[in-house]
Amino acid sequence: MPFQLEVNEKTCDDNEVPKYQNNYRMEPRHPFKIDLVDKIVKSVMNNRLDEILYDDAEVTKLCGDLASEIRRRVKKLNFDRHKIVVIVTIIEKTSQSFETTVGFLWDTEKDNYSVFSFEGRTFHAECCVFGLNYE
């Protein structure tokens, strides 16, 4: 099958203005708002953990359920250009201390987080919600 190439000569006008300009947004339209996230986290943690006693067989599922519910409700706030990361930790009170460390790259202007601690009779619970900007 023969191949034909057509060549058209078109002159460019040096005074011609481009018809399209870059319209790429760098900033989110709905930034991550801590006060709204704090209300959700506080509400979910207080409602779900108020009368719970620590049970090591149930606590793993409970952490996952809490994280899923919080993430679902935060996503409904429609923070565009943000990935939502939720970490829920529950430990039994047995006269010990604990320390939690999370590390990753951070944009100080666009990324933010919310932390909430809940003290039950037999356990301590902590929830961290991170809103991480992505492009």
C-alpha positions in Angstrom: 0.0 0.0 0.0 1.7 3.3 -1.1 2.1 6.0 1.4 1.5 9.6 0.4 2.4 12.7 2.4 0.7 15.9 1.6 2.5 19.1 2.4 0.6 22.4 2.8 2.4 25.6 3.2 0.8 28.0 5.7 2.2 31.3 6.6 2.3 32.3 10.3 1.4 35.8 11.2 3.8 37.1 13.8 1.1 39.3 15.3 -1.3 36.4 15.8 -2.3 36.0 19.5 -2.6 32.4 20.8 -6.2 31.3 21.0 -5.7 29.1 24.1 -3.9 29.9 27.3 -2.9 27.8 30.2 -5.7 27.5 32.6 -4.3 24.9 35.0 -5.2 25.6 38.6 -2.5 25.1 41.2 -4.7 25.8 44.2 -7.7 23.7 45.4 -11.1 25.3 45.1 -12.2 23.7 48.4 -9.1 23.6 50.7 -8.9 21.1 53.6 -10.7 22.7 56.6 -9.7 21.5 60.0 -12.7 22.7 61.9 -15.2 20.7 59.7 -13.0 17.6 60.0 -12.6 18.0 63.8 -16.4 18.0 64.2 -16.8 14.8 62.2 -14.0 13.0 64.0 -15.2 14.0 67.4 -18.8 13.0 66.6 -17.9 9.6 65.2 -15.4 8.7 68.0 -17.7 9.8 70.8 -20.8 8.1 69.4 -19.0 4.8 68.6 -16.7 4.5 71.6 -18.7 5.9 74.4 -19.8 2.6 76.0 -17.2 0.2 74.6 -14.9 -1.9 76.7 -11.5 -3.0 75.3 -11.6 -6.4 73.7 -8.5 -7.4 71.7 -10.5 -9.7 69.4 -12.8 -6.8 68.3 -10.5 -3.8 68.4 -8.9 -4.4 64.9 -12.2 -4.5 63.2 -13.4 -1.5 65.2 -10.4 0.6 64.1 -11.1 -0.3 60.5 -14.8 0.5 60.8 -14.0 3.9 62.5 -11.5 4.8 59.9 -13.8 3.9 57.0 -16.7 5.9 58.5 -14.6 8.9 59.2 -13.0 8.8 55.7 -16.5 8.4 54.0 -17.9 11.4 55.9 -14.8 13.6 55.3 -14.9 12.8 51.5 -18.5 14.0 51.5 -17.1 17.5 52.3 -15.6 17.5 48.7 -12.1 18.8 49.4 -10.8 18.8 45.9 -7.2 17.9 45.2 -6.8 16.2 48.6 -6.2 12.6 49.4 -7.7 11.7 52.8 -5.7 9.4 55.1 -7.3 8.2 58.3 -5.4 6.4 61.1 -7.2 5.1 64.1 -5.3 3.5 67.0 -6.8 1.9 70.1 -4.7 0.6 72.9 -5.7 -1.0 76.2 -5.0 0.8 79.4 -2.5 -1.3 81.3 -0.4 1.4 83.0 1.9 1.9 80.0 2.6 4.9 77.7 2.6 4.9 73.9 4.0 7.1 71.2 2.8 7.4 67.7 4.9 8.7 64.8 3.9 9.2 61.2 6.2 10.5 58.6 5.8 11.5 54.9 6.5 14.4 52.6 4.5 17.5 53.6 3.5 20.7 51.8 3.1 23.2 54.6 0.9 25.5 52.6 -1.7 23.0 51.3 -1.5 19.9 53.6 -3.1 19.8 57.0 -4.3 17.3 59.7 -6.7 16.8 62.5 -6.0 14.8 65.7 -8.5 13.6 68.3 -8.0 11.6 71.4 -10.7 9.6 73.3 -10.2 8.3 76.8 -12.4 5.3 77.6 -12.6 3.3 80.8 -10.4 0.5 79.6 -8.7 1.9 76.5 -7.2 5.0 74.9 -8.1 5.8 71.2 -6.5 8.3 68.9 -7.6 9.3 65.4 -5.4 11.3 62.9 -7.0 12.6 59.6 -4.6 13.9 57.0 -5.6 16.0 54.0 -2.8 15.7 51.6 -2.8 17.9 48.5 -2.1 16.1 45.1 -1.9 17.5 41.6 
